[in-house]
């Protein structure tokens, strides 16, 4: 069975508050606890590295080791989340994280830590989160009603920032009292709650006639969707334009806290806690801001604020001023993150949602990883103040992307399955792997409107390619003016049947627009053609008398 048809644990009540959904509420609380442990772990790793080495590049590589696994593993994780049971995948990823966090706690407690070991185990812990992140985000529509999705995404961001407000400060206190090994051990324990909630989730699936996609085919389908989905591409470009430069503040904050501000681990945790507190305030005002600002306007404001924050970090000289600056950073961060995440969620239908979100996460974390390395190198060659100033200026310059890539331009497309394609009447004995398959659709169009029809067809071509077509072409009959033939090729008969399940209500509107050009009482003629089977070739035998 395919994961695109999975139903929630129970009928989801049509209530606007996501926290009224019991499973969402339980998982939200457990995830906050786990994220508190994660932030404690991040504080411990960053602080421990400053004790092991004073090289700004090595300190920045802690941030890179945290984000690089997302860049490498989110796409495989997204493909798996769309073709296997998401609950089992999530449980497996939590078990991996538990083992990796326990190993780090033991190594540090035994005094065996080196910069290389710290980076390797930080990478391993992040790998578990990277494999599970697309699945965690993709199950949100299963847990809440559709109209509550933006609020659910904001609540998830709020949960992360509640953890950010608590975790760093708590981590700093624990490090001061008992050392970094303790925070790593607490991080391992924090995973157990999520595992328990997922174990208790009795996820219900509905059957489908089609078998699940193969792993590599699912990867190709996810990449193809991203390549041909304009709404998702907007999110990806805007993510690069923000996170590549916003990573400077994250990568260099441990050095700013220790060298520039002279803070200990509790002080470092405290300024991160201020950022979390600012994010909580931001989450509380986001519903009001969404009513007054467009998603595009919200992202512009968040970018300007975070750019100013990045520059201000280069000038702060005390804990109080740093705390105020980081509070504004938290407000801007949650506004930007929530806006981009909602846009990514709304850009993909259920059959490819985890893969689309994984592409977004890869771009997000890839930009953070590349930026962390870039700003670490620049800081090693210049200084912290110059690096943060350059990053803030470039972040503001990247706002020019808004002109060509506005977020939220237009009405939200309905991406629920339409199921309006007529089942093809073919021989039932045809193998699912028979292919390649060509679909031909013949239209009769007023010759005076052929150019207008062609423009409409090119819009529809993105849908064909996005949902499985390897090639799409349009031809006009040389002997019959106005007779237009659309052709597209998919790799197998099974892949074409999947196209029938993937077509959405928004796609139906585009298709109806095209069909309005068709003249005549009958519908456009549809033909299905597949490559003929080749006769087996037998080697000729030579006989001698």
Buried (B, 14 or more C-beta within 10 A) or exposed (E): BBBBBBEBBEEBEEEEBBBBBEBBBBBBBBBBBBBBBBBBBBBBBBBBBBEBBEBBBBBBBBBBBBBBBBBBBBBBBBBBBBBBBBBEBBBBBBEBBBBBBBBBBBBBBEEEBEBEBBBBBBBBBBBBBBBBBBBBBBBBBBBBBEEBBBBBBBBBBBBBBBBBBBBBBBBBBBBEEEBBBBBBBBBBBBBBBBBBBBEEBEBEEEEBEBEBBEEEBBBBBBBBBBEBBEBBBBBBBBBBBBBBBBBBBBBBBBBBBBBBBEBBBBBBBBBBBBBBBBBBBBBEEBEEBBEEBBBBBBBBBBBBBBBBBBBBBBEBEEBEBBBBBBBBBBBBBBBBBBBBBBBBBBBBBBBBBBBBBBBBBBBBBBBBBBBBBBBBBBBBEEEBBEBBBBBBBBBBEBBEBBEEBBBBEEEEBBBEBBEEBEEBEEEEEBEEEBBBBBBBBBBBBEEEEBEEBBEBBEEBBBBBBBBBBBEBEBEBEEEEEBBBBBBBBBBBBBBBBBBBBBBBBBBBEBBEBBBEBBEEEEEBEEEBEBEEEEEEEEEEEEEEE
